[in-house]
Amino acid sequence: MVDRLANSEANSKRIGVVESCFGAAGQPLAIPGRVLIGEGVLTKLCRKKPKARQFFLFNDILVYGNIVIQKKKYNKQHIIPLESVTIDTVPDEGDLRNGWLIKTPTKSFAVYAATATEKSEWMNHIGKCVDDLLQKSGKAPTGEHAAVWVPDSEASVCMRCQKVKFTPVSRRHHCRKCGYVVCGPCSEKKFLLPSQSSKPVRVCEHCYVQLTSENHASRSDSITRPGSKFNSNNLSDDEDEEDSSD
């Protein structure tokens, strides 16, 4: 069915509508062979709190953005290539129900649907698109994924030292390797994680020790050099962590 829709006028119009909703700030989405499979509002577990986001599933990418005016205007467009996606179900917990993880080498996060049926449909369609892409390309599924960040609300104290209590002065940071919420002193080091960034990123002391031991042979290229620690007193998560609100 996807192949039949690829060059249809109806599919082209639907993709055009999505492009217009993101406006000039969004990336062009219409390319030969691309099909819009479905769309809907999902609750994304963000760093501060769960937030509604508009998602669009294409046969090769997953697109989402902030809702400005429902069905009319979206911003902060994100495009995720499905070839690199792995999905895993998330157990229901309190008000957060019908969820699953969307994991990629660059970024991983949890989303929640309104009903169990909607969750099943999303997971089935995403899974089929990923399988079809990998089958056509002959590539193996992605083995490495970025850690899912623990939400700020789940940590009142540093998850590593278990001593520092978070306050407006002692701020929360996230380790890019494990996703834990940690204090400044426990996350002063940086390490190059090529799948996430071309520059060294913040990691906690625990992960730093593991990473440097694993990459001992290439330490000179990948570990923090003297003097390249963060000034944890001057950096908040909003300044330090790209895309921290999404």
N, C-alpha and C positions, 0 to 999 in steps of 0.2 A: 504493500500500500504506500509505503514511504516513497519508493521509486516512482510510482504513478503520480504522486502529489508534487514531486520535486519541481516540475516545470509548469504546474497548473496556475491559472490566473488567480484562483482563490487563495492559494498559498502565498503568492507574491503580494497580494493585497494585505493579507494578515501580517506578513513580515513588515510591510511598509507602515502599517499602523503602529507596530511596536517601535520601529525606528522613529516615527513622528512623536510618540509619547516621551521618548528620551531626548528628543530635540538635537540641536547642533552639538551638545556636549557628549552625546553618545556615539559609539562606534557604529559604522555601517554594518548591517547584519545580512543583507541580501547578497548571497553568492550562489553560483550554480550548484544545484544538488542539495541545498539546505532546505529543510522542511521544519515548520513550526509544529511540534507534536502536541503541545498543550501548555496551559498557563494557569496560574492561580496564586492566591495569597497564602504564604506560609509564615509561621512565627519562627524567626531566627534567634537563637540564643546568643546574644551579643555580650560584650564584656561587662557592660553596666546592668543590662536587664533584657528580657525577651522583647523583640520588636517585630512588627509586621513588615514583611518585605514582599514585593511582587516578583514572582519567578516565572521564567519562560523556558520551557524545555524544547530544544531543537534536536535534530537527529545527530548533531556533532558537538554542540555546546550547550551549557546551562547559563542563562543570563538572569541576573537579579538586580533590583534597585530599590531605592527608597520611594515610598508612595507619597506624592505631593497632592495629586487629585486622582482618585481611583478611576482607572480606565481612561484617563486623559493625560496625566503628566507624571513622569518618574524622573529621578535623578540619581547620581552616584552609581552609574552602571558598572556592573562587574561581569566579566565573561570568563567562564571556566570551561576549558576543553574537556569533553567527556572521556577522551582516551585515557586521561590521567586520574579519573574518578573511581573511587571504591565506596560502596555504601554499606552501612551496618545498622541494624535496628537498635533502638535505645529503649530500655525498659521504662514503663510509665512510672512517674514519681510525682505525687501531689497533683498540682494543676498542670504539670507538663506531661501531656499524654500524646500518643500517636506520633512519636518522634523517630528520627533516624540520623545517622552521621553521614555527612558528605565529606569525604577525605581526599585530599590531593597533596602532591609534594610541596606545594606553595602555601596552602591554607586548608584547615579543616574546621568544621563547625557542625552544630546540631540544628536541625529544623523540626518543626512540629506542624502536623496537619490538624484540621478541625475534627476529622473523624477517622476511625480505623480504616474504613473503605477508601478514603482519600489517600491515606498513607500507603495502603497497599497498591493503589493505582500509580502513584508517583514512583514508588520503589520498583515496581514491575517495569514501567516504561523507561526509567533511567537505566535499569539493569539491562534491558533488551538493547537500548541504543549503544551502551558501552560494549556489550557482547558483539553486536553487529560491526562496530568500528574496529574492534580488535581482530575480528575474523577477516575483515576485508584487508586490513593492513598487515596481518601476520605477526603483529607485535604481542609481546607477553604483557599481562596485567602489571600495573605499576606496583612495585614492592615497597617503596618508601613513601611515607605520608607525614605531613606536618602534624604536630601535636594539637589536639583540641584544647583550647584555652579554658581553664577553670574560671567560671564567672567571678567577678569581684565579690559578689554577695556571699559566696560560699567560703570566704576566708577572712576572718577578723584578725588573724595573726599570720605571720609568715609561715608558709607550708614547709619550709626547710629547717629553719632554726627553732621554730615553735616558740620564739621568745618575743620578737618585735611585734607590737600591736599597731595596726594601721590607724593613722590619724590624718588630718589635713596636712600635717608636716611630714610624717613618716608615710610615704605614699606606696601604693601597690605597683608592682611591675610584674611582667610575665616572662618566664623563661621560654625562649623559642623552641627549645628542644623537648621539654617535658610538658609545657603548658601550665606549670604550677604558678600560683600567685606568691610572689616572694618580695622580701624587703630589699632596699638598696644595697646594704652591705653584703647580702647573700647573692647579689646579681651584678657585681661590679665588672665581671669579665665579659669579653666578646669572643665569638668564635665564628668562623666562616661556615655557613650552611648553604652551599651553592644552590640547592633547590628552592630556598626561600629568598635569598638576596645575594647580590654581587658583592656586598660589603659584610664584614663581620657584624653579627647581631648579638643582642643581649642573651646570655645564658646564666643559669644559676651555678653556684660553685660545684655542686654535686655533678651536674651534667658536664661542666667544664673539665673536671678531672677525668671523667669517663671518655670524653671526646678526645682529649689530648693523649690519653694512653692508647686509644684505638688508632690515632693518626700520628703516632710518634715519628714515623719515617718521614712525614711531610710537615712536621711542626713549624718549620721556618716560614712556610707559606700560609698556614692556616690559623695559628694561635695568636692571641693578643700579644702585641709587643709591649715592652715597658712603656708606661705613660699613657696607654690607650684605654684606660678604664673610664667608666662613666662617672660623671659627677652626680651622684644620686640625689644630692640635695637640690640640684637645679633642674632636674628632669622629671616631669610627671609622665604618666603613661600616655596621656594625650599627645605630648610633644615627642616622646620617645618611640611610641608604637604606632607605626603606619596602619591606617584603617582601623584604629582602635574602637571607633564607635559603631562599626558595622560587623 
